[in-house]
Amino acid sequence: MTADEPTAPESAAGPGGGCLGCPGPEAAQAAAEAEATREAESRRAELAVATGFLISTASAIALAVVYWAGGQTQLEGLFLATALAGLGVGFILWSKRFMPHEPVVEARHPIASSEAEVDAFRDEFEQGENILTRRKLLVRSAGAAVVALGAALLFPIRSLGPRPGKGLKTTPYRSGVHVVTATNDRVRPSDINLNGVLTVFPEVPLNTDAEGEDVQPAAQADAATLLIRPNQDVTPVEGREDWTQDGIIAYSKICTHVGCPVGLYEAQEHLLLCPCHQSTFDVLDGAEVIFGPAGRPLPQLPLGLDDEGYLIALGDFSSPTGPGFWDRDR
Ligand code: FES
């Protein structure tokens, strides 16, 4: 070698011919093994989290199936608990293994970001994007668990029962339906004395309970009616001039405030009193409210007689019975 020939700088080559500062083959292999171990651990943790979510998904589906098949309280409770536990375990493992845990203190710094900070942020953002892409299994399994559990929790809506339809606005009273006492006896006008009151119901087929006993259907209870024979003529509401029979007038017994039975009749004042909040209704004047919180009169029932002299309804009440509800007037 001549003095003029270029020589490699010493700092660029190690004794074995490798570059200075570059890891040797053993160090590189150790680093690769450590990376592989980290990757394997991460993969195991990922599978553990996904397993929690999958257990939750399966339990939620099982919960829905059991409910749909008729329900079994203990099984439903077990599956609901497992679904919630799987979801909880999944999220806990996720936060423990994949979220940063070291305390972070951010020093006050100038508001404007330097070029270096912008670059660092961009790198971090892209790295985060990579991590999210890598964790597709976790995101998807967590989504499946949440969706399955949400769907299973929608099923109990069926337990609210059938839609009420017109059931809130009508009663079994129709033209020609007899009024009957609690013991299912038909009523003649002579059964009610002057100043007397009698509670009656529409005559409908009774239901049978598990012991084979006759029970009153709910629709009949909603149509509880007071027959009253005041000692004075009523002033009929316009259009209801022929709604009384032999001096007997019929009003709903269900208070229009919150539905208590209106049970007290002040014969001398011709007033019906609700014992719950003291709403008072004028019997001679269409059961208008003269005191208390009720917002509207008691509905009136048109009365007539059948061929045998029994009292019958000539139609349904003048308005829906009981307390007001959101679409009463629609
Ligand atoms: S329920 Fe009758 S006054 Fe309240």
Residues whose N, C-alpha, C, O or C-beta is under 5 A from the ligand:
A	BS01	FES	C255 H257 V258 G259 C260 C274 C276 H277 Q278 S279
